[in-house]
């Protein structure tokens, strides 16, 4: 069965690798905005700091629930988000490449098996 050009175009689009840098930046900016907004809302709603955001100090050096913490949280949110976005794209591309190679090798072996049976 020969696939149509439309099917080939769609398959090429589905199996295209993700851009690691673009996904890292997108996830980094989202994480930075989220952590900054959560810190800001926590500051405005509960200035005494009873909300457990203070526990992030254990993981993010320099972070605190303060006005400076909004900036520090944005920085750390971007750094952590970028790392995980880049790693997610890298892992997806690697798994997809290994899977496609396995499918291609199995198809080639199946085609060779039929050829060798006729010799």
C-alpha positions in Angstrom: 0.0 0.0 0.0 1.4 3.3 -1.1 0.4 6.2 1.2 -1.0 9.3 -0.3 0.9 12.6 -0.3 -1.7 14.1 2.1 -1.1 11.2 4.6 2.7 11.6 4.3 2.4 15.3 5.0 0.2 14.7 8.0 2.5 12.0 9.4 5.5 14.2 8.9 3.7 16.9 10.9 2.7 14.5 13.7 6.2 12.9 14.1 8.1 16.2 13.8 10.5 16.7 16.7 9.7 19.3 19.3 12.0 22.4 19.5 13.7 22.0 22.9 14.5 25.7 23.3 11.0 26.9 22.4 9.3 24.5 24.8 11.8 25.4 27.5 11.2 29.1 27.0 7.4 28.6 26.9 7.4 26.5 30.1 9.9 28.8 31.7 7.9 32.0 31.1 4.7 30.3 32.3 6.3 29.0 35.5 7.9 32.4 36.1 4.6 34.2 35.7 2.8 31.7 37.8 5.3 31.8 40.7 5.5 35.6 40.6 1.7 36.0 40.6 1.2 33.4 43.4 3.8 35.2 45.5 2.2 38.6 44.7 -1.3 37.4 45.6 0.0 35.8 48.8 1.6 39.2 49.7 -1.5 41.2 49.0 -4.0 38.8 50.7 -2.0 37.6 53.7 0.9 39.9 54.6 1.6 37.9 57.8 2.8 35.0 55.7 0.7 32.1 57.1 0.3 30.7 53.5 2.9 27.9 53.2 4.8 29.5 50.3 7.7 30.0 52.7 8.5 26.3 52.2 9.8 27.2 48.7 12.8 28.7 50.5 14.0 25.1 51.0 14.3 24.6 47.2 14.8 28.0 45.7 17.8 29.9 47.1 17.0 33.5 47.8 13.3 33.1 47.5 11.1 34.6 50.2 7.5 35.8 50.4 8.3 39.5 49.9 8.4 42.1 47.1 11.9 40.9 46.3 10.6 37.4 46.4 8.3 38.2 43.4 11.4 38.9 41.3 13.4 36.0 42.8 10.4 33.6 42.3 10.1 34.8 38.7 13.8 34.0 38.1 13.6 30.6 39.7 10.3 29.8 38.0 11.9 30.5 34.6 15.0 28.5 35.4 13.1 25.4 36.6 10.4 25.7 33.9 13.1 26.0 31.2 14.9 23.0 32.5 11.8 20.8 32.6 10.5 22.0 29.2 13.9 21.3 27.6 14.1 17.9 29.2 10.5 17.0 28.3 11.1 17.9 24.6 14.4 16.0 24.6 12.9 12.9 26.1 9.9 13.0 23.8 12.2 13.4 20.7 14.5 10.6 21.9 11.6 8.1 22.6 10.0 9.0 19.3 13.3 8.5 17.4 13.9 5.1 19.0 10.3 4.0 18.4 10.4 5.1 14.7 13.8 3.4 14.2 12.4 0.2 15.7 9.3 0.3 13.5 11.5 1.0 10.4 13.9 -1.9 11.2 11.0 -4.3 11.8 9.4 -3.3 8.5 12.7 -3.8 6.6 13.2 -7.2 8.2 9.7 -8.2 7.3 10.3 -7.1 3.7 13.6 -9.0 3.6 12.0 -12.1 5.0 9.5 -12.3 2.1 12.3 -11.6 -0.4 14.6 -14.3 1.1 11.7 -16.9 1.1 11.6 -16.6 -2.7 15.3 -17.3 -3.3 
